[in-house]
Amino acid sequence: MGTPLAEMRFGDFLLSIKGRAKGLYVLGDLFEFWFEYRRVVPKIGFEILARMRDLAESGTKIFLFRGNHDIWFKGWLEQGLKVEGVFDEQEMVIDGLRVYLAHGDALDRGFVPRLFRSLMRSPINGFLFSCLHPDIGISLARRIAIRSRRGMEERGAAQKVQAAMVEFAREKIAGGCDVVMLGHSHIPEMSRIGSGVYINTGDWMKSFTYGMIRDGKATLEYF
């Protein structure tokens, strides 16, 4: 979530699936930036978090995947939101289909994205960042995250990443997966590859799209 409109639309989406969805799989970058301190919970997207907890309490299982902007989870979301698990990547059987799920930033081979990913995932950097006052640390990190996203758009890197994702999906489908779902590029796409389906879920800043699996079929939907 990066804008009030995005938060409002996503909040409405969460309300719309309450009592209907068996599972919700969030493929990373739920927020522009997220860091869990030992004694401080960021108030970023509080209403979204509250609606996600309400959704979990209604019976929907929520699975959270790390993105390149929100990787520092330390247990609060699992406990506070009743999230079923936090993953980097995972293969799951959903409605009879073998599904591979991940954010997809590991497929971005550009120097800047790889550097950003390594810095974000460094335990040492995580410790040093935790020493900053939350108001300073979160403000700084959000600025860096926004610049990183804008830089990707300006370089036209999303299209290159998307091509790499299609090839990756082709390999996973050849290996037995029925569906491959990724995010990161912010470009919604659905392609049939052999006997399987590749879906990029897009984003909730411009596209308002999501992947859905129902009755043994995978589709790309718009909210």
N, C-alpha and C positions, 0 to 999 in steps of 0.2 A: 504494500500500500504506500502510495507516495503523494496522493492528493485527496482532498475532502470528497470529491466525486467518486474516486476509486473506493474509498472506505464505505461510502454510502451504498454504492452498487453492490459491493461484496457483502456488506451487512444484510442487504435485502436478499441476496442470493442464499446466505446461510439460513435466513428465516424461511425461504421458499422450500428448502430441502428437509426442514425439520419434520421428523416423523415419516419421511419417505426414503431417505438414503441410508443404506446399511453402513457405508464407509465414505470417508472424505480423505483424499490423499493430496496433501499440500506439497507441491513440488519445489519448495524453496523460494527465497526472496519474498516471504510473506510481508516483510517490512523493508524499508530502505536500508535499515540497519537494526540489528538486535544484539544486545549483550546482556547476559545475566550476571549481576553482581551478587556477592554473598548475602548482602542484607538490603539491597535496593532492587525494586522491580520497576523497569522503565514504564512510564505511563503512555508510551507510544501505542496508538491503536487500542486503547483500553476497551472501547465499545466492541471492537471486533473480537478481542479476547473473551469478553463476557458472553458474546453470542456463540462463540465456539464452545465454551464450557456448557452453555445451555443446550447446545446441539449434542454434545457428548452425553449429557445427563438424560437426554431424550432417547438415547440408545444407538446413536451413530458412532461408529468407531473412527477416531481421527488419527491419521498417520502423518507425521511431519518429516519432511526431507530438508536437509541442509542445502542452502543456496550459497552463492558467493557473497551475499550481503548479510546473511543471518546464520552464522555457523557456531556461535558461542552459546550453545545451550548447556546448562549445567543441572538440569533436573526440575526446575521450577515449572516449566510448561507441562511436563509429564504429570506432575503432581497437582498443580493448580488447575490445569485445563483437562486433566484426565486423558492426556494424549496416549495412544497405544504404543507409540515408539518413535524414535528419532533416527533417521537413516541417512547415509550418503547415497546409497543405491540399494535396490532390493528387487528380487523376483518374487511375485506373489501369484497365487491362483485366485482370481476374482471372477465370480459367476461362471466358473468352468473354463476360463481362459488363463493361459500362462502369460503374465504381464510383467514387463521390466519397467521399473520406475526410477527416475533420477532427475536431478535438476538439469544436469547436462553441461555445467561450466567446465568440467574436466576435459571436454572435447574442444574447448577454445584454446588453440595452440599459439595465439599471439603472445608476444613477450610481455606486454603490459598486463593482460589478464592472468598469465601464469605467475607473474611477480605479485600481483594483487592477491591471488589465491594463496600463494605460499606465505605471504605476510599475514593474511587473515587467519590462517590455520596454525600459525606458529604458537606453541604453548608459552614461549618466552614473551612474545609480543602480547599475548593475552594477559599474562601476569602484569607486564608493565602498564598496559592499558587500564587494568583494574585499579592501579594506583592513582589514576587521575580522578578528580571529582566528577561524578556522573554528568553534571551540567556541561562541563568542559569536554569530557570524553565523548559523549553522545553527539554533541553539536559538531565536534571535529570529524567524527566518523561519518556522520550523515553527509557532510559537505564532500568528503572524499568519495563516498558511495555514489552521490549524485553526479559528480564529475566523471567517475568511472563509467556510469551508465550513458551519460551524454557523449563521452569519448567514443564509446562503442558505436553509437548511432552515427556520429560524425564520420568515423572511419569506414562506415559501411561494413563493419566487421560481422554484423548479424547474418548477412547473407552467406558469408564464408562459413560461419559456424553452422548455419542451417544445412549447408551441403555436407559438412562433416557428420552432422547428426543423422542425415538420411543414410549415409554409408554405414554408420555405426548400427542403425536400426536394421539395415539389410543383413549385417553379420549376426545380430542377435536373433532375427527371425529365421535365418538359415540354421541357427543353432537350436531351434525349437520353440522360441517365443511366439506367441500369437499376436501380442500387442507390445509396442514400445512407446512409452509416453515420456516426453522430456519437456523442459521449459527453456529458460535462460535467454534464448534469442529474441523473445517477445514477438515472434512472428508466428501467428497461428497457421497450422498446416495439418492436413490429413492426407496420407498417401497409402495406397495399397501396394505392398511389396511382396510379391510371390503369394504365399498363403496367409500372410500376416498384414498388420496395419501399423503404420507409424503415425503418431499424433504429437504435434507440438501444441501445448495448451495455450500459447499466446501470453497475454497478460491482462491485468485488471486496471490498467492506466489508460489504454486506448482501445484495446480489442474487446475486452469483457467476454472472453471465451474460456471454455473449459472442456476437458475430455469427460466422456461419460461411458460407462459400461453397464448395459442393461439387456437382459434376455439373451446373454451370450454374444452381444454385438458391441463394438466400440465405435463411438461417433464423436465428432467435434461439435460442440453446441455454443450458441451465443445467448447471453442473458441480457 
